Amino acid sequence: MPRSGEEARRRLQQAALELYAERGFDRTTTAEIAARAGVTERTFFRHFPDKREVLFDGEATLRADLTASVAEAPDGLPPLEILLRAFRKAGRIVEGNRSFAEPRLAVIAATPALRERDLAKAAAMSDALAAALRARGVADRLAALAAHVGWATFHHAAGAWIEEADRSLDEHLDEAFADLRALAAETGG
């Protein structure tokens, strides 16, 4: 994408976040987002199919990065360790995008339709991670369980990182996965 296209996309995302915070998601139009960003509404639709996707931009890239990391993990690691390595790598991207991540989560939390979209995106991410684990030879049932639990743990760690910014996302990931292991040990797993 040309540099001017990247800049327009960034401005649209920033304008959307500002307007969603000021007016709420439901009371904000794509025309208002475009105007605040200094572009036409047509430009908005060149970058995003609808106003929800402004908040979910980058999901396909994140999914591709995570599944590639799963595929590239060293042999012999258990599924949750493979996922933790992938989440640590992806976490560097998330940390670099904190100024967008924090208000994004607040907008999603305040909007039922966005929470529903977030759940659908999470399910798609879990399915992709499960497929990547299966491609490594992990049994279907275990791949699906590890992917769903792993993604939920990553999401939990990211939320904790937003709340407690003085620690890195890696630290929160390590803590969340340690808690997961402790929970499994309590049940004899």
N, C-alpha and C positions, 0 to 999 in steps of 0.2 A: 504494500500500500504506500502511495507517495506520502512524504512527510506532511503535506497539507491535509491529507486524509486522516492521518493519525492524530493531528492536532484537532481537527473537527470532531473526531470521535471522542477524544478526551474532553473537549469543551462540552459536548453533548452530555457526557456522563456527569460532569461536574454540575451543569445546569439542572439536570434531572434530579440529582441528589439535593441540591439547594431547594428546588421547587417542591419536591416530595416532603422535605422537612418543614417547609413553610406552610404548605397548603394541604398536604396529604397526597398520597398516590392517586386516589380516586378523583380528586378535584384538579388534577394537573393534566393538561393536554399535550400532545406531541407538538402542536403549533407553539405553545408557550415555551416548551423546552427548546425548540429550535430558535425562537426569538431571543431567549436568554443567552443562548450559545452564539448568537450572531450568524446563524446560517438559516437556510430555507427549510421548510418542513420536508421538502423533497430530499434534501441532504440527510435529514434525520432518517428517512426510510431507506436511504442507500446504505446506512450503517446498521440499522436495527429494524427488525420486522414489526416490533410494537414497543410500547413504552415499558413493558415488563422486562424485556430482554436487555435494556440498558443496565439493569442490575445483575444480570446473569452472563454478561459478556466475559469471555475468557474460559467458560466452563468446558468447551470442547478442547481447548489447548491444555487445560489442567488435566482433563481425562486422558488425553494423548500422552502427556508427560508422565502421569502416574502409571499408566499401563506399560509404557516403555521402561520405566524404572523397575516395575515388577518383572518384566521379561529379562532385564539385564542383571538382576540380583544374583549373587553367587549361589552356586548349587549347595544343597544341604541345609539351607535355612528353613525353619518352620514358617507357615503362611503368615502369621501375625508379625514376625520379624521382617519378612519381605515387605509387608505393607508399611511397617514403621520406617524402614529405610526409604521407601518411596515417598511417604508423607514428609519426612525430614527434607528430602530434596525439593519437593513441591512447596514446602513451607517457606523456602527462601523467596519464592515469587510472591507468596501471600504477604510475607513481612515487608517486602518492598512496596506493597500496595495498601498499607495500613490506612492511609488517609481516605481511601475509598471503602475499605472493608468495614470500618467501624460504623459510619453512617448508613451504609448499605444494610447491615444487620438490623439496625434500629428501624429502618423503613420496612423491611420484610416482617419484623416482629409485630409491627403496628397494622399490617394489612393482610387480612385473611386470604385473599386471592394470591398474594405473593408467597405466603406460607405454604399454600397448596402447590404452587409452582416450584418452590424450594424443595418440597418433599418429592415431587416428580423428578427433579434434577438429581436429588440424592439417590433415588432408586436407580436411575440410569447410571450413575457413577458406580454404585455398588455392583450392578450387573456387569459393567465393563471390567471392574476389578476382579470379580469372580471369574469372568472369562479368561482374564490374563493369568490368574492362578491355575485354572484348569489347563491352560496351554503349557504350564510348567509341570503338569502331572498330578496336581492336587485333585483329590476325589471331588466330584460334583457337590455333594452335601457339605463337605468341609470348606470348599472354595466359596460357596455361597454364604455360609455362616461367617467365615473369616472376613469376607468382603463387607458384609453388612455391619458386623461388630466393629471392624477396623474403621470404616467410614464414620460410624457414629462416634468412635473414640477420637478420631481426627477432628470432627466437628466440635466435640466437647472441649478438646484442647484449644482449638481456635477461639472459641467463645471465652475460655478462661484467659487466653492471651489478650483478647480485647479488653477484658475487665482489669487485668493486672499487667500493664505494659512494661513494668520494670524487669520482667523476666522474658527471655526469648521464647519464641514459639517452640523451638527444639526442647527447651526445658519443660514446657507444658506438655508436649508430646510424650517425653520420657515419663513424666509423672502420671499422665493419663494411662499409658500402656502398662506402667507398673501397677497402678490401681486395678486395671483389667486383669492382670496376672494374679494379683492378690485375691480378687473376687473369684476367679476360677479355682484357685487353691482352696478357698473356703468351702467350695462345693465338692472338693475331692477331684477336680479336673486338672 
